[in-house]
Amino acid sequence: MPERFDIVVVGGGAAGLVAAVSGARRGASVAVLERLPRTGKKLLATGGGRGNLLNENLAAPAFTSSDPGLVASVLDRFGTAEIRAFFEGLGLRLRTEEDGRVYPATNQAASILKVLELEVGRLGVSVKADFEAADITTSSGGFSVASAAGRTVEARAVILAGGGKSYPALGANGSCYALAGRFGHHIVPPVPSAVPLLVKDPMCHALQGQKLMVRAVSLIAGQAGQKAAGELLFAQYGLSGTAALDVSESLSIAVNRDSKKDAAVIVDLVPFMSEEDLAAELSRRVEAGWPAKDLGAGLLPEKFALVMPQFIEDAGASAGNMSHGEAGRRLAVALKSKKFAVLGTRGWNEAEFTSGGVDACEVKHRTLESKLRKGLYFAGEVLDVQGGRGGYNLAWAWASGFVAGLME
Ligand SMILES: Cc1cc2nc3c(=O)[nH]c(=O)nc-3n(C[C@H](O)[C@H](O)[C@H](O)COP(=O)(O)OP(=O)(O)OC[C@H]3O[C@@H](n4cnc5c(N)ncnc54)[C@H](O)[C@@H]3O)c2cc1C
């Protein structure tokens, strides 16, 4: 006879572990199925191993989703204060940075996983490792969940918390989409997000390895979209660094999901000067006869000398009969709004999260129960809900996991 539980949670990641705690604290018998040999593998890698588990500025507008109302409803029930209290109650001390990012005081993501695993153990949750849920069938008493190897568990309710598709080596492989699909759920096509950008521009190749602080904005069909300020890293294939990752969601949707051809990122390479001041400075340099390759000296990293002559030509700032003022102005405009056409993105192995997933419109706001099948719930990245980098995605995992476990 298969083992029987009140709740089976598919996925022992951030959302799944909190869902298990939430359910077990209400007195439910709970099993967590995890396809890897251990739970929480991705959690250990978060925040560069430091675990940026929350952001103090947590609010629904910081997320994109097919149903923004769902995010607002869940965060109303389990928002910043509740997430803090939950972890502090488990003994995890927290530290908040100036920009609102919250980390464990230990600076170790492993501390988050440890306190969760201790609580899961204390509550008697049955953790079944190396169990990949491959099939879910229904019966009058609820659900039967089976692995491809023939292991089976039964439950009155199932919480799908298997994550999205990013970083498959850390566990999530998109398998929960197919399980949700069995119950008629529609999947918003998943695309990699917080991901480096593929750009064809000789500048990237020439400057590969170079980092600099920039402002960036995505531009799709002429419409400005996501904005970011931070580090840009030039790579042989294109652009990486936090500034590129932070504008990548809208660009990935445009090129990978909607097959749009006119996607670009506009980069301000000299964000610490106004266009006017930069134009005046460059005009002065042109007038003083600085060599073309040195016109960016002291304003841009030295490696830019490799690309300045071409940059000046592309900016239309090299014509012989042009005034110094006009040449400086044109070059300033080009440096303040360098356009990189985006051809695509890097793949799932380099994407911090997934944009898309189970259509959030098909899930009840208060409980995260499926509108299509009673007793089926969702939590975490498996849903079409995504926050920016900075602690929002883990916050969603905790909040949705806790609410799904309540089942009321
Ligand atoms: C490198 C990296 C760094 C990140 N850093 C941060 C950060 O600092 N802050 C932040 O907020 N977010 C960060 N994120 C995003 C964040 O980690 C995820 O959004 C979050 O972990 C999602 O939680 P989840 O539980 O929904 O999915 P996951 O954490 O992916 O967990 C899903 C689990 O389900 C298991 N599973 C999947 N399918 C099945 C199945 N069929 N049967 C059984 N088990 C299954 C997987 O093995 C996995 O353990 C980062 C992501 C990456 C990749």
The ligand as a Gaussian input file, in Angstrom:
#p B3LYP/6-31G(d) Opt

LIG

0 1
 C       22.206000      31.364000      -8.986000
 C       20.902000      31.916000      -8.445000
 C       20.932000      32.913000      -7.478000
 C       19.728000      33.433000      -6.988000
 N       19.788000      34.374000      -6.001000
 C       18.632000      34.866000      -5.487000
 C       18.654000      35.780000      -4.395000
 O       19.716000      36.093000      -3.826000
 N       17.455000      36.277000      -3.959000
 C       16.257000      35.908000      -4.512000
 O       15.220000      36.388000      -4.086000
 N       16.213000      35.004000      -5.519000
 C       17.357000      34.467000      -6.006000
 N       17.298000      33.527000      -6.998000
 C       15.975000      33.041000      -7.445000
 C       15.407000      32.068000      -6.391000
 O       16.424000      31.169000      -6.000000
 C       14.211000      31.293000      -6.925000
 O       13.252000      32.185000      -7.419000
 C       13.607000      30.417000      -5.816000
 O       14.550000      29.473000      -5.363000
 C       12.368000      29.699000      -6.307000
 O       11.939000      28.838000      -5.282000
 P       11.048000      27.558000      -5.647000
 O       10.954000      26.768000      -4.386000
 O        9.823000      27.961000      -6.334000
 O       11.920000      26.749000      -6.706000
 P       13.328000      26.036000      -6.502000
 O       14.119000      26.720000      -5.462000
 O       13.891000      25.926000      -7.865000
 O       12.961000      24.612000      -5.938000
 C       12.235000      23.666000      -6.683000
 C       12.602000      22.288000      -6.158000
 O       11.716000      21.340000      -6.711000
 C       12.450000      20.208000      -7.145000
 N       11.665000      19.599000      -8.224000
 C       11.371000      20.108000      -9.431000
 N       10.558000      19.297000     -10.117000
 C       10.318000      18.226000      -9.299000
 C        9.551000      17.041000      -9.452000
 N        8.843000      16.788000     -10.562000
 N        9.536000      16.144000      -8.425000
 C       10.252000      16.389000      -7.286000
 N       11.008000      17.495000      -7.110000
 C       11.013000      18.414000      -8.096000
 C       13.781000      20.771000      -7.582000
 O       14.804000      19.801000      -7.561000
 C       13.999000      21.876000      -6.560000
 O       14.693000      21.417000      -5.414000
 C       18.487000      32.979000      -7.493000
 C       18.484000      31.976000      -8.459000
 C       19.662000      31.444000      -8.934000
 C       19.613000      30.344000      -9.949000

